[in-house]
Structure formats: structure tokens, C-alpha cells
């Protein structure tokens, strides 16, 4: 092995450590795992949550480097996409909760008694925006 190859390996390893540490810090600050166990009353399963995140991050990292084409049928891909969407939604909701964005926003615009309407508008906007994006731009338009 030459020095340049070893240097690239060292930089790649350092970048992976930095991203991994940032991801763990992000999850720790947001407190997603403890909050999820509290809401679902599954504190005794916390090790499974932790290992699920670890295995998911490692497998997703490996798959992103390999760029595989799995060719799975739609009835298998839909639950996978639903699970990924739920995770991203929970991450966004946890970030919003930590930053206290919604209470401040509702107070500023005078919408304090209609916070549920605001939340539903955000959720439905995200869902319809994602569906629009995937059906029009990614899939090449409705056929």
C-alpha cells in the first residue's frame, strides 16, 4: 500500500468517526430513545431500540457505499418507506420539541388556542409535499 492510499483511508475513518459522533450527540440531545420508550411504555426494550439504531446506521452506511439495487416488490418496499418516514418524522418532531419552536411561533402569530391546527397543517403539508415530489419529479410524472 502506498502512502496516499493510507492517507485517504485515515481521512475516511476520521470523517466516519466525526459523523457518527455527531449523530449520537444529536440523538442524545433530542432524547429520542428515552422519549420513545416513555410514550410506548416499553422501557424494558430499550436495548432493542439502541441496537436497532446502531445496526440501522451501520447497514445504511454500508448500503450507501455500495449503492445496491434490490429489486424488491412494492408490497415489501412500502413498509420500509413507511418506517423510514416515521423515523424522520419523529426526528423532526423531537427537534421541534427541543427547540420550542411551535409554542413561540403560535404565541407570535396569535394562534395559541389552535396549536393542533398548526401541527396538522405541518404534518399534512409534509405528507402532500412528499407525495407530490415522488409522483411528479422522481417517478417522471403521473402516467
N, CA, C and O atoms as a GROMACS GRO file, in nm:
protein
  572
    1UNK      N    1   0.085  -0.119   0.000
    1UNK     CA    2   0.000   0.000   0.000
    1UNK      C    3   0.089   0.124   0.000
    1UNK      O    4   0.191   0.131   0.068
    2UNK      N    5   0.047   0.219  -0.078
    2UNK     CA    6   0.126   0.342  -0.078
    2UNK      C    7   0.073   0.441   0.025
    2UNK      O    8  -0.033   0.421   0.083
    3UNK      N    9   0.147   0.547   0.047
    3UNK     CA   10   0.117   0.646   0.150
    3UNK      C   11  -0.013   0.720   0.119
    3UNK      O   12  -0.090   0.750   0.209
    4UNK      N   13  -0.037   0.748  -0.008
    4UNK     CA   14  -0.158   0.821  -0.046
    4UNK      C   15  -0.284   0.738  -0.012
    4UNK      O   16  -0.381   0.794   0.038
    5UNK      N   17  -0.281   0.610  -0.038
    5UNK     CA   18  -0.394   0.523  -0.007
    5UNK      C   19  -0.419   0.518   0.144
    5UNK      O   20  -0.534   0.525   0.187
    6UNK      N   21  -0.314   0.507   0.223
    6UNK     CA   22  -0.328   0.507   0.369
    6UNK      C   23  -0.383   0.640   0.419
    6UNK      O   24  -0.464   0.644   0.512
    7UNK      N   25  -0.338   0.750   0.358
    7UNK     CA   26  -0.387   0.882   0.397
    7UNK      C   27  -0.536   0.896   0.369
    7UNK      O   28  -0.609   0.951   0.451
    8UNK      N   29  -0.582   0.848   0.253
    8UNK     CA   30  -0.725   0.853   0.218
    8UNK      C   31  -0.805   0.765   0.315
    8UNK      O   32  -0.915   0.803   0.355
    9UNK      N   33  -0.752   0.649   0.352
    9UNK     CA   34  -0.820   0.563   0.449
    9UNK      C   35  -0.831   0.632   0.584
    9UNK      O   36  -0.936   0.624   0.649
   10UNK      N   37  -0.726   0.699   0.627
   10UNK     CA   38  -0.727   0.770   0.755
   10UNK      C   39  -0.830   0.884   0.753
   10UNK      O   40  -0.903   0.903   0.850
   11UNK      N   41  -0.835   0.959   0.645
   11UNK     CA   42  -0.931   1.069   0.634
   11UNK      C   43  -1.074   1.014   0.634
   11UNK      O   44  -1.162   1.068   0.700
   12UNK      N   45  -1.098   0.907   0.560
   12UNK     CA   46  -1.231   0.846   0.558
   12UNK      C   47  -1.273   0.795   0.695
   12UNK      O   48  -1.388   0.813   0.735
   13UNK      N   49  -1.182   0.733   0.765
   13UNK     CA   50  -1.211   0.684   0.900
   13UNK      C   51  -1.242   0.801   0.994
   13UNK      O   52  -1.336   0.793   1.073
   14UNK      N   53  -1.163   0.908   0.986
   14UNK     CA   54  -1.185   1.026   1.071
   14UNK      C   55  -1.320   1.090   1.040
   14UNK      O   56  -1.391   1.133   1.131
   15UNK      N   57  -1.356   1.097   0.913
   15UNK     CA   58  -1.487   1.154   0.876
   15UNK      C   59  -1.600   1.067   0.930
   15UNK      O   60  -1.702   1.119   0.976
   16UNK      N   61  -1.584   0.937   0.923
   16UNK     CA   62  -1.686   0.847   0.977
   16UNK      C   63  -1.703   0.862   1.126
   16UNK      O   64  -1.815   0.861   1.177
   17UNK      N   65  -1.592   0.876   1.197
   17UNK     CA   66  -1.598   0.897   1.342
   17UNK      C   67  -1.669   1.029   1.373
   17UNK      O   68  -1.751   1.036   1.464
   18UNK      N   69  -1.637   1.134   1.296
   18UNK     CA   70  -1.698   1.265   1.321
   18UNK      C   71  -1.849   1.262   1.295
   18UNK      O   72  -1.926   1.316   1.374
   19UNK      N   73  -1.889   1.200   1.186
   19UNK     CA   74  -2.032   1.192   1.154
   19UNK      C   75  -2.105   1.105   1.256
   19UNK      O   76  -2.214   1.139   1.300
   20UNK      N   77  -2.045   0.993   1.292
   20UNK     CA   78  -2.106   0.905   1.392
   20UNK      C   79  -2.122   0.973   1.527
   20UNK      O   80  -2.225   0.959   1.592
   21UNK      N   81  -2.019   1.045   1.568
   21UNK     CA   82  -2.026   1.116   1.695
   21UNK      C   83  -2.134   1.225   1.690
   21UNK      O   84  -2.207   1.245   1.787
   22UNK      N   85  -2.144   1.293   1.577
   22UNK     CA   86  -2.249   1.394   1.561
   22UNK      C   87  -2.387   1.334   1.565
   22UNK      O   88  -2.478   1.392   1.625
   23UNK      N   89  -2.405   1.219   1.502
   23UNK     CA   90  -2.535   1.151   1.502
   23UNK      C   91  -2.574   1.107   1.643
   23UNK      O   92  -2.688   1.125   1.685
   24UNK      N   93  -2.479   1.050   1.715
   24UNK     CA   94  -2.506   1.006   1.852
   24UNK      C   95  -2.537   1.126   1.941
   24UNK      O   96  -2.628   1.120   2.024
   25UNK      N   97  -2.460   1.234   1.925
   25UNK     CA   98  -2.486   1.355   2.005
   25UNK      C   99  -2.623   1.412   1.972
   25UNK      O  100  -2.694   1.457   2.061
   26UNK      N  101  -2.659   1.411   1.844
   26UNK     CA  102  -2.789   1.462   1.803
   26UNK      C  103  -2.901   1.381   1.866
   26UNK      O  104  -2.997   1.438   1.919
   27UNK      N  105  -2.891   1.249   1.862
   27UNK     CA  106  -2.993   1.164   1.923
   27UNK      C  107  -2.994   1.181   2.075
   27UNK      O  108  -3.101   1.177   2.137
   28UNK      N  109  -2.878   1.199   2.135
   28UNK     CA  110  -2.871   1.216   2.280
   28UNK      C  111  -2.935   1.347   2.324
   28UNK      O  112  -3.010   1.351   2.422
   29UNK      N  113  -2.904   1.454   2.253
   29UNK     CA  114  -2.960   1.585   2.288
   29UNK      C  115  -3.111   1.584   2.274
   29UNK      O  116  -3.183   1.638   2.358
   30UNK      N  117  -3.160   1.522   2.166
   30UNK     CA  118  -3.304   1.518   2.145
   30UNK      C  119  -3.374   1.421   2.238
   30UNK      O  120  -3.494   1.437   2.265
   31UNK      N  121  -3.303   1.322   2.287
   31UNK     CA  122  -3.362   1.225   2.378
   31UNK      C  123  -3.471   1.141   2.313
   31UNK      O  124  -3.574   1.114   2.374
   32UNK      N  125  -3.448   1.100   2.189
   32UNK     CA  126  -3.549   1.026   2.114
   32UNK      C  127  -3.576   0.890   2.177
   32UNK      O  128  -3.692   0.851   2.194
   33UNK      N  129  -3.471   0.816   2.210
   33UNK     CA  130  -3.491   0.680   2.260
   33UNK      C  131  -3.562   0.680   2.395
   33UNK      O  132  -3.659   0.606   2.411
   34UNK      N  133  -3.518   0.761   2.493
   34UNK     CA  134  -3.593   0.761   2.619
   34UNK      C  135  -3.737   0.810   2.602
   34UNK      O  136  -3.829   0.759   2.666
   35UNK      N  137  -3.756   0.909   2.517
   35UNK     CA  138  -3.893   0.961   2.495
   35UNK      C  139  -3.980   0.856   2.427
   35UNK      O  140  -4.098   0.841   2.461
   36UNK      N  141  -3.923   0.783   2.333
   36UNK     CA  142  -3.998   0.679   2.264
   36UNK      C  143  -4.036   0.567   2.360
   36UNK      O  144  -4.149   0.518   2.356
   37UNK      N  145  -3.945   0.527   2.446
   37UNK     CA  146  -3.977   0.422   2.543
   37UNK      C  147  -4.080   0.471   2.645
   37UNK      O  148  -4.164   0.393   2.691
   38UNK      N  149  -4.074   0.598   2.679
   38UNK     CA  150  -4.170   0.654   2.774
   38UNK      C  151  -4.310   0.657   2.713
   38UNK      O  152  -4.408   0.620   2.778
   39UNK      N  153  -4.320   0.702   2.588
   39UNK     CA  154  -4.452   0.712   2.524
   39UNK      C  155  -4.512   0.575   2.495
   39UNK      O  156  -4.633   0.557   2.508
   40UNK      N  157  -4.429   0.480   2.457
   40UNK     CA  158  -4.481   0.348   2.422
   40UNK      C  159  -4.484   0.251   2.540
   40UNK      O  160  -4.526   0.137   2.526
   41UNK      N  161  -4.438   0.298   2.657
   41UNK     CA  162  -4.434   0.217   2.778
   41UNK      C  163  -4.356   0.086   2.758
   41UNK      O  164  -4.399  -0.021   2.802
   42UNK      N  165  -4.242   0.097   2.689
   42UNK     CA  166  -4.157  -0.019   2.662
   42UNK      C  167  -4.015   0.005   2.712
   42UNK      O  168  -3.919  -0.020   2.640
   43UNK      N  169  -4.003   0.053   2.835
   43UNK     CA  170  -3.871   0.081   2.891
   43UNK      C  171  -3.786  -0.046   2.898
   43UNK      O  172  -3.664  -0.039   2.887
   44UNK      N  173  -3.849  -0.158   2.917
   44UNK     CA  174  -3.774  -0.284   2.927
   44UNK      C  175  -3.712  -0.325   2.792
   44UNK      O  176  -3.627  -0.414   2.790
   45UNK      N  177  -3.752  -0.263   2.682
   45UNK     CA  178  -3.699  -0.295   2.550
   45UNK      C  179  -3.598  -0.192   2.500
   45UNK      O  180  -3.569  -0.188   2.380
   46UNK      N  181  -3.544  -0.110   2.588
   46UNK     CA  182  -3.456   0.000   2.546
   46UNK      C  183  -3.330  -0.052   2.476
   46UNK      O  184  -3.279   0.013   2.385
   47UNK      N  185  -3.280  -0.168   2.517
   47UNK     CA  186  -3.163  -0.224   2.449
   47UNK      C  187  -3.194  -0.256   2.303
   47UNK      O  188  -3.107  -0.238   2.218
   48UNK      N  189  -3.315  -0.301   2.272
   48UNK     CA  190  -3.353  -0.328   2.134
   48UNK      C  191  -3.359  -0.200   2.052
   48UNK      O  192  -3.320  -0.200   1.935
   49UNK      N  193  -3.408  -0.093   2.112
   49UNK     CA  194  -3.409   0.037   2.044
   49UNK      C  195  -3.267   0.081   2.011
   49UNK      O  196  -3.238   0.122   1.899
   50UNK      N  197  -3.180   0.071   2.110
   50UNK     CA  198  -3.041   0.113   2.090
   50UNK      C  199  -2.973   0.030   1.982
   50UNK      O  200  -2.906   0.085   1.894
   51UNK      N  201  -2.989  -0.102   1.990
   51UNK     CA  202  -2.926  -0.188   1.890
   51UNK      C  203  -2.989  -0.168   1.752
   51UNK      O  204  -2.922  -0.181   1.650
   52UNK      N  205  -3.117  -0.138   1.750
   52UNK     CA  206  -3.182  -0.110   1.621
   52UNK      C  207  -3.123   0.012   1.553
   52UNK      O  208  -3.103   0.013   1.432
   53UNK      N  209  -3.096   0.114   1.631
   53UNK     CA  210  -3.035   0.235   1.575
   53UNK      C  211  -2.892   0.208   1.531
   53UNK      O  212  -2.850   0.254   1.425
   54UNK      N  213  -2.817   0.133   1.611
   54UNK     CA  214  -2.678   0.102   1.576
   54UNK      C  215  -2.672   0.018   1.449
   54UNK      O  216  -2.599   0.051   1.355
   55UNK      N  217  -2.750  -0.090   1.446
   55UNK     CA  218  -2.748  -0.177   1.328
   55UNK      C  219  -2.802  -0.102   1.205
   55UNK      O  220  -2.748  -0.118   1.095
   56UNK      N  221  -2.906  -0.023   1.224
   56UNK     CA  222  -2.960   0.055   1.113
   56UNK      C  223  -2.860   0.154   1.056
   56UNK      O  224  -2.850   0.169   0.935
   57UNK      N  225  -2.785   0.222   1.144
   57UNK     CA  226  -2.684   0.318   1.097
   57UNK      C  227  -2.571   0.247   1.023
   57UNK      O  228  -2.525   0.295   0.919
   58UNK      N  229  -2.527   0.133   1.075
   58UNK     CA  230  -2.417   0.060   1.011
   58UNK      C  231  -2.461   0.005   0.876
   58UNK      O  232  -2.390   0.019   0.776
   59UNK      N  233  -2.577  -0.058   0.871
   59UNK     CA  234  -2.627  -0.115   0.746
   59UNK      C  235  -2.654  -0.005   0.643
   59UNK      O  236  -2.621  -0.020   0.525
   60UNK      N  237  -2.715   0.105   0.687
   60UNK     CA  238  -2.743   0.215   0.594
   60UNK      C  239  -2.613   0.276   0.541
   60UNK      O  240  -2.606   0.314   0.424
   61UNK      N  241  -2.512   0.287   0.626
   61UNK     CA  242  -2.382   0.340   0.582
   61UNK      C  243  -2.319   0.246   0.480
   61UNK      O  244  -2.267   0.291   0.377
   62UNK      N  245  -2.324   0.119   0.508
   62UNK     CA  246  -2.267   0.022   0.415
   62UNK      C  247  -2.342   0.022   0.281
   62UNK      O  248  -2.281   0.018   0.175
   63UNK      N  249  -2.475   0.028   0.288
   63UNK     CA  250  -2.554   0.030   0.166
   63UNK      C  251  -2.532   0.158   0.086
   63UNK      O  252  -2.534   0.155  -0.038
   64UNK      N  253  -2.510   0.269   0.154
   64UNK     CA  254  -2.486   0.394   0.081
   64UNK      C  255  -2.352   0.391   0.008
   64UNK      O  256  -2.336   0.459  -0.093
   65UNK      N  257  -2.258   0.315   0.059
   65UNK     CA  258  -2.129   0.300  -0.011
   65UNK      C  259  -2.139   0.203  -0.128
   65UNK      O  260  -2.068   0.219  -0.227
   66UNK      N  261  -2.224   0.104  -0.118
   66UNK     CA  262  -2.235   0.001  -0.221
   66UNK      C  263  -2.334   0.036  -0.332
   66UNK      O  264  -2.320  -0.011  -0.445
   67UNK      N  265  -2.434   0.117  -0.300
   67UNK     CA  266  -2.538   0.159  -0.394
   67UNK      C  267  -2.604   0.038  -0.463
   67UNK      O  268  -2.602   0.028  -0.586
   68UNK      N  269  -2.662  -0.052  -0.384
   68UNK     CA  270  -2.720  -0.173  -0.444
   68UNK      C  271  -2.859  -0.147  -0.503
   68UNK      O  272  -2.927  -0.051  -0.466
   69UNK      N  273  -2.897  -0.233  -0.594
   69UNK     CA  274  -3.033  -0.235  -0.646
   69UNK      C  275  -3.094  -0.366  -0.600
   69UNK      O  276  -3.051  -0.474  -0.641
   70UNK      N  277  -3.195  -0.357  -0.515
   70UNK     CA  278  -3.251  -0.478  -0.456
   70UNK      C  279  -3.362  -0.538  -0.540
   70UNK      O  280  -3.379  -0.660  -0.539
   71UNK      N  281  -3.438  -0.458  -0.611
   71UNK     CA  282  -3.546  -0.509  -0.694
   71UNK      C  283  -3.657  -0.574  -0.613
   71UNK      O  284  -3.712  -0.676  -0.654
   72UNK      N  285  -3.690  -0.515  -0.499
   72UNK     CA  286  -3.794  -0.571  -0.414
   72UNK      C  287  -3.932  -0.534  -0.467
   72UNK      O  288  -3.947  -0.428  -0.528
   73UNK      N  289  -4.031  -0.618  -0.444
   73UNK     CA  290  -4.168  -0.583  -0.486
   73UNK      C  291  -4.224  -0.468  -0.403
   73UNK      O  292  -4.178  -0.440  -0.293
   74UNK      N  293  -4.325  -0.403  -0.458
   74UNK     CA  294  -4.382  -0.285  -0.393
   74UNK      C  295  -4.438  -0.314  -0.255
   74UNK      O  296  -4.429  -0.229  -0.166
   75UNK      N  297  -4.496  -0.430  -0.233
   75UNK     CA  298  -4.556  -0.459  -0.102
   75UNK      C  299  -4.449  -0.477   0.006
   75UNK      O  300  -4.482  -0.476   0.125
   76UNK      N  301  -4.324  -0.495  -0.032
   76UNK     CA  302  -4.215  -0.502   0.064
   76UNK      C  303  -4.153  -0.363   0.086
   76UNK      O  304  -4.114  -0.328   0.197
   77UNK      N  305  -4.146  -0.285  -0.021
   77UNK     CA  306  -4.082  -0.153  -0.014
   77UNK      C  307  -4.169  -0.053   0.063
   77UNK      O  308  -4.116   0.036   0.130
   78UNK      N  309  -4.300  -0.066   0.053
   78UNK     CA  310  -4.391   0.029   0.119
   78UNK      C  311  -4.372   0.030   0.271
   78UNK      O  312  -4.361   0.138   0.328
   79UNK      N  313  -4.368  -0.085   0.341
   79UNK     CA  314  -4.344  -0.079   0.486
   79UNK      C  315  -4.205  -0.024   0.521
   79UNK      O  316  -4.189   0.043   0.624
   80UNK      N  317  -4.106  -0.051   0.438
   80UNK     CA  318  -3.972   0.003   0.463
   80UNK      C  319  -3.976   0.155   0.453
   80UNK      O  320  -3.922   0.225   0.538
   81UNK      N  321  -4.039   0.207   0.349
   81UNK     CA  322  -4.052   0.352   0.332
   81UNK      C  323  -4.134   0.414   0.443
   81UNK      O  324  -4.104   0.524   0.489
   82UNK      N  325  -4.238   0.344   0.486
   82UNK     CA  326  -4.320   0.394   0.596
   82UNK      C  327  -4.239   0.403   0.725
   82UNK      O  328  -4.248   0.502   0.798
   83UNK      N  329  -4.159   0.300   0.753
   83UNK     CA  330  -4.074   0.304   0.871
   83UNK      C  331  -3.971   0.416   0.865
   83UNK      O  332  -3.947   0.484   0.965
   84UNK      N  333  -3.910   0.436   0.747
   84UNK     CA  334  -3.813   0.545   0.732
   84UNK      C  335  -3.881   0.680   0.750
   84UNK      O  336  -3.825   0.771   0.811
   85UNK      N  337  -4.002   0.694   0.697
   85UNK     CA  338  -4.076   0.819   0.712
   85UNK      C  339  -4.115   0.846   0.856
   85UNK      O  340  -4.110   0.961   0.901
   86UNK      N  341  -4.154   0.742   0.927
   86UNK     CA  342  -4.188   0.758   1.068
   86UNK      C  343  -4.066   0.802   1.147
   86UNK      O  344  -4.076   0.888   1.234
   87UNK      N  345  -3.951   0.743   1.117
   87UNK     CA  346  -3.829   0.782   1.187
   87UNK      C  347  -3.794   0.928   1.161
   87UNK      O  348  -3.762   1.002   1.254
   88UNK      N  349  -3.799   0.970   1.036
   88UNK     CA  350  -3.767   1.109   1.002
   88UNK      C  351  -3.869   1.203   1.066
   88UNK      O  352  -3.832   1.310   1.114
   89UNK      N  353  -3.995   1.164   1.066
   89UNK     CA  354  -4.098   1.247   1.130
   89UNK      C  355  -4.076   1.261   1.279
   89UNK      O  356  -4.091   1.369   1.335
   90UNK      N  357  -4.039   1.150   1.344
   90UNK     CA  358  -4.011   1.156   1.488
   90UNK      C  359  -3.888   1.241   1.517
   90UNK      O  360  -3.883   1.314   1.616
   91UNK      N  361  -3.789   1.231   1.430
   91UNK     CA  362  -3.669   1.312   1.447
   91UNK      C  363  -3.702   1.461   1.433
   91UNK      O  364  -3.654   1.543   1.512
   92UNK      N  365  -3.783   1.496   1.333
   92UNK     CA  366  -3.822   1.635   1.315
   92UNK      C  367  -3.909   1.684   1.431
   92UNK      O  368  -3.894   1.797   1.477
   93UNK      N  369  -3.999   1.599   1.478
   93UNK     CA  370  -4.084   1.638   1.591
   93UNK      C  371  -4.002   1.656   1.718
   93UNK      O  372  -4.028   1.747   1.797
   94UNK      N  373  -3.904   1.570   1.739
   94UNK     CA  374  -3.818   1.582   1.856
   94UNK      C  375  -3.735   1.710   1.849
   94UNK      O  376  -3.717   1.778   1.949
   95UNK      N  377  -3.685   1.742   1.730
   95UNK     CA  378  -3.608   1.864   1.714
   95UNK      C  379  -3.695   1.987   1.740
   95UNK      O  380  -3.651   2.082   1.805
   96UNK      N  381  -3.816   1.984   1.690
   96UNK     CA  382  -3.910   2.094   1.714
   96UNK      C  383  -3.942   2.107   1.862
   96UNK      O  384  -3.949   2.218   1.915
   97UNK      N  385  -3.960   1.994   1.928
   97UNK     CA  386  -3.993   1.996   2.071
   97UNK      C  387  -3.878   2.050   2.154
   97UNK      O  388  -3.898   2.127   2.248
   98UNK      N  389  -3.756   2.011   2.118
   98UNK     CA  390  -3.640   2.058   2.193
   98UNK      C  391  -3.619   2.208   2.173
   98UNK      O  392  -3.587   2.280   2.268
   99UNK      N  393  -3.638   2.254   2.054
   99UNK     CA  394  -3.614   2.395   2.025
   99UNK      C  395  -3.731   2.485   2.067
   99UNK      O  396  -3.720   2.607   2.060
  100UNK      N  397  -3.842   2.425   2.109
  100UNK     CA  398  -3.961   2.502   2.149
  100UNK      C  399  -4.005   2.599   2.041
  100UNK      O  400  -4.044   2.712   2.070
  101UNK      N  401  -3.999   2.554   1.916
  101UNK     CA  402  -4.036   2.640   1.805
  101UNK      C  403  -4.186   2.665   1.801
  101UNK      O  404  -4.230   2.778   1.785
  102UNK      N  405  -4.264   2.560   1.815
  102UNK     CA  406  -4.409   2.576   1.799
  102UNK      C  407  -4.473   2.665   1.904
  102UNK      O  408  -4.555   2.749   1.868
  103UNK      N  409  -4.440   2.652   2.033
  103UNK     CA  410  -4.502   2.744   2.129
  103UNK      C  411  -4.467   2.891   2.102
  103UNK      O  412  -4.553   2.978   2.115
  104UNK      N  413  -4.344   2.916   2.064
  104UNK     CA  414  -4.304   3.054   2.034
  104UNK      C  415  -4.376   3.103   1.909
  104UNK      O  416  -4.425   3.216   1.906
  105UNK      N  417  -4.383   3.018   1.807
  105UNK     CA  418  -4.449   3.056   1.682
  105UNK      C  419  -4.597   3.083   1.705
  105UNK      O  420  -4.650   3.183   1.655
  106UNK      N  421  -4.665   2.997   1.778
  106UNK     CA  422  -4.808   3.017   1.799
  106UNK      C  423  -4.836   3.142   1.882
  106UNK      O  424  -4.936   3.210   1.860
  107UNK      N  425  -4.747   3.172   1.975
  107UNK     CA  426  -4.764   3.294   2.054
  107UNK      C  427  -4.746   3.419   1.968
  107UNK      O  428  -4.822   3.516   1.981
  108UNK      N  429  -4.647   3.416   1.880
  108UNK     CA  430  -4.616   3.532   1.797
  108UNK      C  431  -4.726   3.562   1.696
  108UNK      O  432  -4.757   3.678   1.670
  109UNK      N  433  -4.785   3.457   1.638
  109UNK     CA  434  -4.887   3.481   1.535
  109UNK      C  435  -5.028   3.481   1.592
  109UNK      O  436  -5.125   3.492   1.518
  110UNK      N  437  -5.040   3.470   1.725
  110UNK     CA  438  -5.171   3.474   1.789
  110UNK      C  439  -5.256   3.352   1.763
  110UNK      O  440  -5.377   3.361   1.748
  111UNK      N  441  -5.192   3.237   1.756
  111UNK     CA  442  -5.258   3.112   1.722
  111UNK      C  443  -5.254   3.014   1.838
  111UNK      O  444  -5.266   2.893   1.818
  112UNK      N  445  -5.236   3.063   1.961
  112UNK     CA  446  -5.206   2.980   2.077
  112UNK      C  447  -5.315   2.877   2.106
  112UNK      O  448  -5.285   2.767   2.152
  113UNK      N  449  -5.442   2.911   2.080
  113UNK     CA  450  -5.550   2.816   2.108
  113UNK      C  451  -5.573   2.718   1.993
  113UNK      O  452  -5.656   2.628   2.005
  114UNK      N  453  -5.502   2.734   1.882
  114UNK     CA  454  -5.520   2.648   1.765
  114UNK      C  455  -5.390   2.575   1.730
  114UNK      O  456  -5.359   2.558   1.612
  115UNK      N  457  -5.315   2.531   1.830
  115UNK     CA  458  -5.187   2.466   1.804
  115UNK      C  459  -5.206   2.331   1.733
  115UNK      O  460  -5.120   2.290   1.654
  116UNK      N  461  -5.318   2.262   1.759
  116UNK     CA  462  -5.345   2.136   1.690
  116UNK      C  463  -5.365   2.159   1.541
  116UNK      O  464  -5.320   2.078   1.459
  117UNK      N  465  -5.430   2.267   1.505
  117UNK     CA  466  -5.450   2.301   1.363
  117UNK      C  467  -5.314   2.327   1.298
  117UNK      O  468  -5.290   2.283   1.186
  118UNK      N  469  -5.227   2.398   1.367
  118UNK     CA  470  -5.094   2.425   1.315
  118UNK      C  471  -5.015   2.296   1.295
  118UNK      O  472  -4.950   2.278   1.192
  119UNK      N  473  -5.020   2.207   1.394
  119UNK     CA  474  -4.950   2.079   1.381
  119UNK      C  475  -5.002   1.996   1.265
  119UNK      O  476  -4.924   1.938   1.190
  120UNK      N  477  -5.134   1.991   1.249
  120UNK     CA  478  -5.192   1.915   1.137
  120UNK      C  479  -5.155   1.977   1.003
  120UNK      O  480  -5.132   1.905   0.906
  121UNK      N  481  -5.148   2.110   0.997
  121UNK     CA  482  -5.107   2.177   0.873
  121UNK      C  483  -4.963   2.141   0.838
  121UNK      O  484  -4.932   2.118   0.721
  122UNK      N  485  -4.877   2.136   0.938
  122UNK     CA  486  -4.737   2.099   0.914
  122UNK      C  487  -4.728   1.953   0.867
  122UNK      O  488  -4.659   1.923   0.770
  123UNK      N  489  -4.798   1.865   0.936
  123UNK     CA  490  -4.793   1.722   0.900
  123UNK      C  491  -4.850   1.698   0.762
  123UNK      O  492  -4.787   1.631   0.680
  124UNK      N  493  -4.969   1.751   0.734
  124UNK     CA  494  -5.031   1.730   0.604
  124UNK      C  495  -4.952   1.795   0.492
  124UNK      O  496  -4.943   1.741   0.382
  125UNK      N  497  -4.894   1.912   0.519
  125UNK     CA  498  -4.808   1.977   0.420
  125UNK      C  499  -4.687   1.892   0.386
  125UNK      O  500  -4.648   1.882   0.270
  126UNK      N  501  -4.628   1.831   0.488
  126UNK     CA  502  -4.513   1.744   0.465
  126UNK      C  503  -4.553   1.619   0.386
  126UNK      O  504  -4.482   1.578   0.294
  127UNK      N  505  -4.666   1.559   0.422
  127UNK     CA  506  -4.712   1.438   0.353
  127UNK      C  507  -4.743   1.468   0.207
  127UNK      O  508  -4.695   1.399   0.117
  128UNK      N  509  -4.824   1.571   0.182
  128UNK     CA  510  -4.862   1.602   0.044
  128UNK      C  511  -4.744   1.653  -0.038
  128UNK      O  512  -4.734   1.624  -0.157
  129UNK      N  513  -4.654   1.727   0.027
  129UNK     CA  514  -4.533   1.772  -0.043
  129UNK      C  515  -4.445   1.655  -0.084
  129UNK      O  516  -4.390   1.653  -0.194
  130UNK      N  517  -4.431   1.557   0.005
  130UNK     CA  518  -4.352   1.438  -0.027
  130UNK      C  519  -4.417   1.356  -0.138
  130UNK      O  520  -4.349   1.311  -0.231
  131UNK      N  521  -4.548   1.337  -0.129
  131UNK     CA  522  -4.617   1.264  -0.234
  131UNK      C  523  -4.606   1.334  -0.368
  131UNK      O  524  -4.585   1.270  -0.471
  132UNK      N  525  -4.622   1.466  -0.368
  132UNK     CA  526  -4.608   1.544  -0.492
  132UNK      C  527  -4.468   1.527  -0.550
  132UNK      O  528  -4.452   1.504  -0.670
  133UNK      N  529  -4.368   1.539  -0.464
  133UNK     CA  530  -4.230   1.525  -0.510
  133UNK      C  531  -4.205   1.388  -0.573
  133UNK      O  532  -4.148   1.378  -0.681
  134UNK      N  533  -4.248   1.282  -0.504
  134UNK     CA  534  -4.220   1.148  -0.554
  134UNK      C  535  -4.302   1.111  -0.676
  134UNK      O  536  -4.253   1.041  -0.764
  135UNK      N  537  -4.426   1.157  -0.684
  135UNK     CA  538  -4.507   1.120  -0.801
  135UNK      C  539  -4.477   1.205  -0.923
  135UNK      O  540  -4.490   1.156  -1.035
  136UNK      N  541  -4.439   1.328  -0.904
  136UNK     CA  542  -4.416   1.416  -1.019
  136UNK      C  543  -4.269   1.417  -1.060
  136UNK      O  544  -4.238   1.396  -1.177
  137UNK      N  545  -4.178   1.442  -0.967
  137UNK     CA  546  -4.038   1.460  -1.003
  137UNK      C  547  -3.960   1.330  -1.009
  137UNK      O  548  -3.882   1.310  -1.102
  138UNK      N  549  -3.977   1.242  -0.914
  138UNK     CA  550  -3.896   1.121  -0.910
  138UNK      C  551  -3.948   1.014  -1.004
  138UNK      O  552  -3.870   0.950  -1.075
  139UNK      N  553  -4.078   0.995  -1.006
  139UNK     CA  554  -4.138   0.890  -1.089
  139UNK      C  555  -4.158   0.934  -1.234
  139UNK      O  556  -4.200   0.853  -1.317
  140UNK      N  557  -4.130   1.058  -1.265
  140UNK     CA  558  -4.143   1.104  -1.403
  140UNK      C  559  -4.284   1.151  -1.437
  140UNK      O  560  -4.319   1.161  -1.554
  141UNK      N  561  -4.363   1.179  -1.339
  141UNK     CA  562  -4.498   1.228  -1.364
  141UNK      C  563  -4.602   1.118  -1.354
  141UNK      O  564  -4.569   0.999  -1.361
  142UNK      N  565  -4.726   1.158  -1.339
  142UNK     CA  566  -4.836   1.063  -1.331
  142UNK      C  567  -4.866   1.011  -1.469
  142UNK      O  568  -4.878   1.089  -1.564
  143UNK      N  569  -4.878   0.880  -1.482
  143UNK     CA  570  -4.899   0.819  -1.614
  143UNK      C  571  -5.039   0.769  -1.629
  143UNK      O  572  -5.075   0.715  -1.734
   0.00000   0.00000   0.00000
